[in-house]
Amino acid sequence: MQVLLGAAATAGFVHTLLGPDHYLPFIMIAWARKWSRTKTAVVTFLCGVGHILSSIVLGAVGVALGVVVSRLEAVESARGDVAAWLLIAFGLAYTVWGIRRAYKNRPHVHPHLHPDGHEHRHEHSHSDEHSHIHADHVPVSVTPWALFIIFVFGPCEVLIPFLMYPAARDVGVGGLVAVTAVFAATTIATMMAIVLLGFTGINFVPLKKLQRFAHLIAGATILACGLAMRFLGL
């Protein structure tokens, strides 16, 4: 039992740390959309819960029905492919939207004509997220849901074959619950710690000149995470 609990904690930490898709999308989206620390933490937590629960439910059903582990691994692999393609699609769409935003928010000149006939001009940019309402702000409410759906499809590859099945076989239901809980808690805690550290760090970096391209950079980063997940197995 001690070995399994130690393995669960180690696996939860390492698999999260080595998977940039677990934290980079949240850091970059929070920076681009100027989320608060609280909103960033809540979105990360909920996505982490969805990510873990989907694999737990699949593993629990497999254990209860006596499904051979190879079949569940095949299902998890298929889910991983779906999650990777969803992340790629989301990153690509967000990148294109970011390019559009950057183009629309390019610096432009405003002429002002005074009553005495004197005219002056000044350069102006909308990249500081002023209070005007634009139709292209619709994705603001869609983004957290898109991330949540992607993470629900994302599998925890090590959980079922290396932790849940051995725990159920060797230490029973109580051990299965304990090992799963340790893995889940470690995974979510690691996700939130990295995201919040990244959130704090990126806000200390002087990136104001890049704010116009923030959505483009965020989309490209998410796209890169999806490609790494699909083709590099990260």
C-alpha positions, 0 to 999 in steps of 0.5 A: 500500500505504501509503495502504491501511494508513493507511486501515485503521488510521484506519477501525479506530479511527474506526468503533470510536470512533463505535460505542458498541455496541463498548464501552458494553455491556462497561463497564456489564456489568463495573460491574453484575456487578463483573467484574475488570479481567482478566475485562473485558479478556478478554471484550472481546478475545474479542468483538472477535476474533469481531466481526472474524473473521466479516467477514474470513471473509465478505470472504475467501470473497467475494474468492476466489469473485469475488462482486461487492461489492454482494452482500457489502454486502447480506449485511453489512447483513442481519447488521447488522440481526440484530446490532442486534435481538439487542442490543435483545433482550438489553438489554430482557431484561437491563433486565427482569431488572434491574428484578426484581433491584432490586425484590427487593433493595429495603431492608427491615427485620429484627426481632430479639427478645432473650431479655429481650423487647426487640425492635429493628429495622434496615434491611437491603439485599442490593444489595452482592452478599453471599454468599447464593446466589440462583436469579436468579444464573444469567445470570452465566455466560450474559452473556459468551456472549450478548455474544460471539454478538451481536458475531459477527453484528455486521459491520465495514461498512467492511472488505470494500468499502473495504479488502479488495476494493481491497487484493486488486485492487491489491496482491494477497494479501499486501496483503490480509492486511496491510490486514486485520491492521492493521484488526483490530488497530486495532479490537480495540486501540481497543475494549479501550482505551476499555473499560478506560478506562471501567472505571477511570473508572466505578469512581472515580465514587461510584455506591454508592447506585445499585448496587441499580439497576446491572443495570437501568442496564446493561440500559437502556444496552445497549438504547439501544445496540441502538436507536441501532445499528438506527435511527440507524445507529451 
